[in-house]
Amino acid sequence: MLKDLSRVRFATPTPIQAKALPPALDGRDVLGCAQTGTGKTAAFVIPMVERLAGSPEGPPRGLILAPTRELAYQIQETIDDLGRSSRVYATTVVGGADVQAQLRGLKQHPEIIVATPGRLLDLMWDGHIDLREVEVVVLDEADRMLDMGFADQLNQIIDALPPGRQSFLYSATLPTDLEELVRMSLRDPFHAVVAKPATPADGVTHTLHNTTPGAKTSLLLSLLKDGDESVLVFTRTKNRADLIAETLRRSGHRAAEIHGNLSLERRRASLQGFRRGRYRILVATDIAARGLDIDNIGHVINYDLPYTPEDYVHRIGRTARMAAVGRATSFATAADSQSVKAIESILGQSIPRPSSSQPDKKRRSRKAGPDAPEGQRQRPAAKRRRGRKRTGNPTAHAEHQEAAPLQAAPVTEQP
């Protein structure tokens, strides 16, 4: 293990690793909470590899559950790095990927399975995976799995596990609705909490632009004009992510999008292209907000504010990772006032507002951006002029001002 840690340049444990590794190596269950980007994945992979090293060939003895395919593949890469010398191997089973390829991976008798809950249950029901020999189980970003509606699947998976297993549960936030899952899955856990739950990284500089829905895209383009840093742009909906990415490409930016409607191949291509510098900008829904480790993201922009203040912490955690520095810029409209208050409450401070970001009521554009609420988009000026003719009907003008169809999906769409 020390050889592999040295090869990947892990010289000094992070605070969460220093706190969680001793009890985990002693066999205790661990409930871990720390800021994003502080090394939680290695905090559970290291003790799992140490425990499973030298296991006889047979059913899997380690199981790691993750909410998204991208996070599952990232965990697989960490196991590949830290399990090499110990000859501990893993395979990943996730939805949207080739089932036959995953079955071939399972026939290699890996010590660890990394999975999303839905595909794992499918393979269990079909008799391809037996969890009765599992010795160590990890629930990574467990609160996100609950948010995504995996509660029933998690209950079924936990019921299939042997009672004497060692369990780890990790997240950057610990909401109250997680308590039941903690009670079900952990036994007298050691609480490895190195920061107040939902605490953002220290190296992030926060900025809030008060704007209008129709001015968001222009504001985004102005922020992207200077500099060459990698930028991650978050939206609430899949449709809007597509629209913004296309707008950026038409403006000459190297941009890609990632969200749940894309195939697994396209999602991985976007993510790898962003990692390797092919794309400077990645436009994403909250699918990219949890756990993804991408080096040197300099700027996170919240085109839309998230649904919860905790998700704000996860989003901005994509920058300033591992004690680095970064920027987090958010766009807020008048309708976002309560969300802004909730975010500032969880941060424990007010977010600075640049004076230039205040909306100018006298010069608001009649054109709406990809996120304009229904009713703000108007017909071209020529058609509006025809509507001003005196017809004797007091409602004629309103009829000619009927709103055009929206280009973006409604904000109630899930990421």
N, C-alpha and C positions, 0 to 999 in steps of 0.2 A: 504494500500500500504506500509506504514512504517513497518507494521508487516511482510509482505512478503519480503521486502528488508532486514530486519534484519535477517530473517531465512536463506536467501541465502548469508548472510555476505557482503552485499553492505553497507559499512559504510560511505564512502566519495565519492562524485561524481567525475568521471574523468573529465578532461578539456572539452571534447566534450559534456558530459552530463551537466556540469555546464553552458555551453554557450547555449545549445540548449533547455534545459528543460523549462526555464522561458517563452520564446516566444511560444513554443509548447503548454504549459499549458494555455497560454492566447488565444489560437486558431489560431495563425499565421501559415502560411506555412513555412517550414524550408528546406533550402538547406545545408546539412551537409557534411563536409569533414574533415577527421582526419586520423592519422596513423592507420594502422591495429592493432587490438588487444587493442583498447582503449575504448571499451564499446559503440559502435554505436547502437547495437541492443537494449539495454536497453534505449537508448536515444529516440527511437521512440516507444518502447513498453509501457513505463511508461505513457506518455501522452495519448496514445491510450486507455489503460485500464482505466485511470481516466475519460476520456470522455465517454466511453461506459458503465461504471458501472451503474447498475440500469436500463438499456434499456429494454423495453418490448420485449417479445418473438416475433420473426418475422424474416424477411429477414436479412441477414448479414449486419452489419453497419460498419464493418472494413475490409479492404482488404490489404494484404501485398504480393507484387510480388518479387520473388527471381529468380536468373538465374539457380540454380541447385537444385536438389532434396535434396541433403545433407544439403544445407544452409536452405532450407524451413523447414526441420525437426528440425534443430537446433533452428530456430526462434520459432517454435511450443513449444519447451521445455522451452524457456524463457517466453513465454506467460503462460504456465502451472505453472511456478514458481511465476510470478509476478501478475497473475490474479486470483489466488486461493481465497484469502480472499474477493476480490471484485466480485467473481462469474462471471468472464468474461472468456469465453471459446473459443477455436479455433479448427478448423479442417484443415487438410492439404490435398490438391489435387495436385498431381504431376503425370507426365507421368511415365509409367513403373510399376505402382502399381495397385492393384485390384480396378477396377472402382466401383464394387458393395459395397465394404467396404467404399469407399469414399462417395457413395450415402447414405449409412447408417449414416455416420458421419454428412452429411448435414441435414438429417432428425431430428437430435438432436437440430437444430436451434442454431448453434454456433454464437456468436457475431462477430467473426473474421474468415476470410478465409485466409490461407497462401497458396500460389499457385505459380507454374511455369506457364508462359503465355500460352503455348500450351494446356495443360490439362484444364486450366480454360476456354479457348475459346470453347473447345469441349463440356464442360458441360453447358456453356451458350447457345450454339447453340441447344443443346438438351433440353433446357428449365428447367434444374435442378438448375441453379443459376441466380438470379436476382440482379443486382447491383444498382438498382434505389434508394435504401434506404441507400447506403453507405455514411457515414459521414466522415470517415478518410481513406486515402489510402497512402501506403508507397511503394516507388520504391527503393528496396535495391540492391546495386551493379548494378545500372542502366547502367553504361557504359559497364559492362560485358554482360548484356542482349542485348545491341546493337551489341557488338562484335559477339555474338552467332547468330545473324540474327533475333532477335525478334522485329525489328522495326515495321513491319506491324501489328504484334499481339498487341504490346503495343498501337499503334494508335487506333486499334479497341476497346481495353479495355477502354482506356481513353475516347473515344467517348461515351461509354455506361454508364459512371459515371455521377452523378448529378453535375451541375455546382457549387453548394455551398459547396462542400466538403472541408475538410482540407487535405493538401497533404504534405508529407515529401519525400525528395529524398536524399539518403545517398550513399557515396562511399569513397574509399581512394584516388581516382584520379578523376579529373574533366577535361577530354579532350575536345577539342573544338567541336567535333561532338556531344557532349551532350547538347549543347546550345539550339537546337531546341526542344528537349524533355523537358528541363527545362521550356522553354517558354510555351509549350503546357500544362504542368501538374501543374505548380506552379503559384500562384498569389502573387506578391509583397513579395517574400520569404525573411525571415531573413537568412542572410548568417552566418552559424555557422562553420567557418573555423578556426581551432585551429593549423593548420600546413600547410605549403606550400604543395599544391597537389603533390602526389607521393613522400612524404617524408617517408623514412624508420624509423623503431623504433630505438630509441637511444641506446638500449642495445645490438645491433647486432655487432659482430666482423666479418668483411668481409675478405675473402681470395680468390685469383684467381690462379688457377694452369694452366699454359700454357702446353698443352699436344698435343698428336696426337689422331686421331679417334680410332686407334687400341689399344691405351694404356689406354683408359678411364676406362675400367672395372677393370684392374689390379690396377689402382690408387684408384678406389672406394673401392675395397676389402682391400687395405692397410690402408685406412682411417678408415675402420670399424673394424679393428682388435682390437683396444684398446677401453676401455670404455664401459659403459652400458646405455648411454643416448638414448632417443628415437630419431630416425633419419627419416626425410622425404626426399625422393629422387625424383626429378622432371625430367621427360623426355618430349620430344616434341610429341612423338607418342605413340599410344596404344600398337602397336606391340612391341616396344622397352621396354615399361613398363613390359609386360609379360616376355620378354626374360631376363631382368635384375633381376626381382623378382625370376625367376626360377634359375638363376645363383647363387643368394644369398642363396637360400634354399639349393642348392647342396653344397655350401660352409659351411653349418652348421648354417646359420643365420635364425632367426625367422622373416620371411618377408612375406608381402602380397602386392597385387597390387590393384589399383583402377583406373578405366577409364570408358569412356562412352559406351564401347562395352559389359561391364559386366551387368548382370541383377541387378535390384534394390536390391534384396536380397543379392547377393554377394557383392555389393558395401557397403551396410550397415554392413554386417558381417566383411568386411575388416576394415571399419572405427571404428566399435565398438571394434574389437579385438585390434586395435592399441591404442585406448583410454584406454582400460583396461589392457594393458601390455602383452596381449597374443602375439602380434607381436612387436618386437623392431623396425622394419624398415617397412615403407610404401612407395612403389614405385608408383608414381602418375603422371598423366598428369595434365594440368592446371585446371582440374575439382576440384582439392583440393586446388587451390591457393586463392580462394576468400572466405573470411568471416568465414571459419570453425574455431571453437574455441576448440582446443585440448590442454589441460594443459601439461606443462612441455616438449614440444618438444625442445630438446637441440641443434639440428643440422639440418639445411636445406642444402641439396646438390643439386646443379644444374648440373646434369649429362649432360644435354643439356641446353644451354642458351635459355631463352624465346624469343618469336617472337618480343616483344616490351619491352623497358626499364621499362614501367609502370608495366608490369607483373612481372618483377624482384622484384619490391617493394611488390607486393601482395604475391609472393612466400615466400620471406624471412620474411614476416609478420606473418608467422605461428610460428615463434620462437620469443623469447623476448617479449611476450605478457604481457600486464598489468605491465609494468615497470620491467619485468624480464630481464635476459641476455640470449644470445644464440649466435650460430655461423652460418655463411652463407658461404659455400664453393662452388665455381663455377669452372667448367672445360671449358677451351676455346682452340679451335684449331686455326690454321692460318686463316681459313675461317670466324672466329668470330670476327675479328678485329674491324669491324664497330659496331657490337653489343656491344662490350666491351666499345668502346668510348661513345656510347649513354648511357650506364648504368652509367659510371663514370661521365658523364655530369649531369645526373639527381641526382646522389648522391652528386655532388659538390666536389668530391675528387677522387684521384687515389686509386684503390684497391690494397693492398699489394700482391706481388707475392713471394712465397717461392722459394729460389734459386734451391731447389731440384726438382721443378716441371718443369724446362726447358727441352724440349725434346732433347734427345741425338741423333743426326743424325747418329752417327756411330753405334748405338746399337738399332735402331728401329726394333721392331719385325715385321716379315713378316706376323704374324697372326693378323687378324682384329677382333675387338670386335663387339658387337651387332649393333653398329652404323656406321660401316665402309662404306665409300662411294664406289659405284660400281667401280670395277677395282682394288681395293686394295687387295681383297682376291685372293690368288694364289693357284695353285695346289700343292700337296705334292712334296717334294724334288725329289723323285724317278721319277715322271713324268716330272719334270722340266729338270732332267738330260737327259732323252730321247730326249727332245726338243733341246739339244745342239749338237746332232749328225750332222756332216757335210752332208748336203743333196744337196748342190748346189743351194738350193732355199733360197735367202736372207730373205724371210719372214717366213720361217719355225719356227724359234724360237718364233716369235710373235704369231703365230697360237697356239703353245703349251701353251702359257701363257694366254690364254683366261680366263677371270674372271669367278669365280663360282657365282651361284645365291646368292643374298643377303638373310640374315636371317631376317633383320628388314624391316619395312615399310619405304617408302620414307619420308623425313622430311617434305614434303608438306601436309601430312595427318593431319587433324585437331584433337585436343584432344578429 
